[in-house]
Amino acid sequence: MARGHRKQAQQPAMWIDARSIPTPPAHPFYTQLNAILGKHGFDEHVDQLVAPYYADHGRPSIPVGNYFRMVFIGYFENLGSQRAIAWRVADSLSLRRFLALDLTDDTPDHSSMTVIRQRLPMEIHQQVFQFVLTILAREGALKGKVLGLDATTVEANAALRELVRKDTGERYRAYVKRLAEEAGEPSKTFEEVTRFDRKRKGKKLSNDEWEHPHDPDARVGRDKHGATDMLYKLEKADDLETGAILSVTVATADLGDTTSQAATLAAATENLSAVLSDPASREMIFPDHAEYAEEAVLQEVVEDKGYHSDGVLEELDGRGVMSYVCVPRSVSRDWSGKEAERTRYEGNRRRVESQRGQELLRRRGEISERGFAHLCDVGGTRRTWLRGVGDNLKKALGAACGFNLGLLIRRALGAGKPKELAELLGLEAFSRTLRVVFRWGNANFTRFSWVLGQVA
C-alpha cells in the first residue's frame, strides 16, 4: 500500500452529485427510525398537538417534529446537553438527513430547543410519549400486564459550594467563618476556616436548612457511587414482557421510593389508558377479545426491597394487582390489631418466594436495571444540564421515547443504537472476509496451512 498525501486547500466544486456523497455508518439506523415515524404519522400528530401554541402568521420556527427528533438524538448519541446535540447535528450528514435538511440549510441552534421546550407545556411532552407507546403497541412491542419499578439518582446542574442557608442566605464558607468567630477560633485565612470546619462537631448539610439559589429543586444526597452531590431522582416503570418504558417521573432526591412510586404507577396507568384508546393498539394487546376492561390490563407489579412498606402493599392491593415486592430482612413484628396488613404482608412474601416471583424478580433485574444503564449511562441522562423538576422531566420523557423507539429498530436491524449498528456492520464485514479466506483455504489447503504456520 502506498502512502497517501493530504490534499492542498482549494476551492470546492460548485456542483456536487448527491450520489457521490459517502453514506455514513449511522445512516441506515436513522433511515429506519424515520421510516417508523413516517409510517405512523408522527410529524402530523405532533403538529396537530402543538397547533394551539403557535400563531398562524409570523416567522416560522423549526419544525416541532425536528425538536423531538433532536431530543431523541440526545439519547441515541449519548449527548447530555442541548449545545452538544446542536453541534452534533451540524457536523453529521446522517443527522442532517434524519432532520430532512439539505447541505445548504442551517441546522437548528440549541437556543431553539430551549424556546420550544419552554413554549410547550408538560402535557404535550406526555402526549408525545403516549403516542410513541401507541406506536409500540401497534407494532406488537407492548403488553402492559407486568410492570417493574426502579429508581436512580441523576446529577443536577448545581454545585455544593453554591449552597446558601435558607434562614440567613449565607454561603457555606461565610457560615463556617461566622461560627469560628463566634467560637473564638482563628478565621482570617482560608486554611484556618477549613481547619475549624474539619474538627467541629455536628456539621451536616440538611436539605431543610440549605438550598441551591439557582436550582431549589436539587437536593443534597449520595449518588450511586457513594459521593455527596446535588441530585434529582429518576424513576420509571417498565413492561417486563417487552422491555418498553411505560412511564417516567422525576422527583427531588430526598423523596423515598415508598412515596414516589405512587406517581410513577399512576402515570403508567394513565399512559396505558391512552394507548388503549387507539383501536389498532387495543386489538394488538387484546387480540382475542373485542371488549376489554382497562383495570384488567395491569396485573402484576414487581419492585425491590426499597419499596416495601405496608402503605405500598395496601395501594397495590387497592388497585387489584398482584404485588411482588422484595421483603427486607427484619425482626419479628407485632401484628396485634393489624390483621389486614398481616394478610397482605404474608401474601406478598408467599408470592415473592414462589417460582413465578423469583422469575419476575430476575426479569426485573434484567429489564429495569439494565434499562437504566441504557437510559442514563449511555443515553446522556446521568448528568442533567437543565434545572427544575419540570424541565428535567421533559428531557427524561424524550430520552424514554428514544429508548422505546430503539426497541423497534433493534427488531428490524438487530441494533438499538447507531454505534451498535456500526459495530454489527463491521463484524459482518469481518466475517465475510473470514469466509472468503477459509473458502480459499479449503481450495488451497497446503498453501493455507503454510500461511497459518507463518502467522503463528
Secondary structure, DSSP 8 states (H G I E B T S, - for coil): -------------S---GGGS---TTHHHHHHHHHHHHHTTHHHHHHHHHGGGS-SSSS----HHHHHHHHHHHHHTT--SHHHHHHHHHH-HHHHHHTT--TTS----HHHHHHHHHHS-HHHHHHHHHHHHHHHHHTT----SEEEEEEEEEE-S--GGG-EETTT--BHHHHHHHHHHHTT---SSHHHHHHHHHH-SS----TTTEE-SS-TT-EEEE-TTS-EEEEEEEEEEEETTT--EEEEEEEETTS-HHHHHHHHHHHHHHHHHHHHTSHHHHHHHSTT-SS--GGGT--EEEE-GGG-SHHHHHHHHHTT-EEEE----------TT-HHHHHHHHHHHHHHHSHHHHHHHHHHIIIIIHHHIIIIITTT-SB----SHHHHHHHHHHHHHHHHHHHHHHHHHS-SSHHHHHHHHHHHHHHHHHHHHHHHHHHTHHHHHHHHHHH-
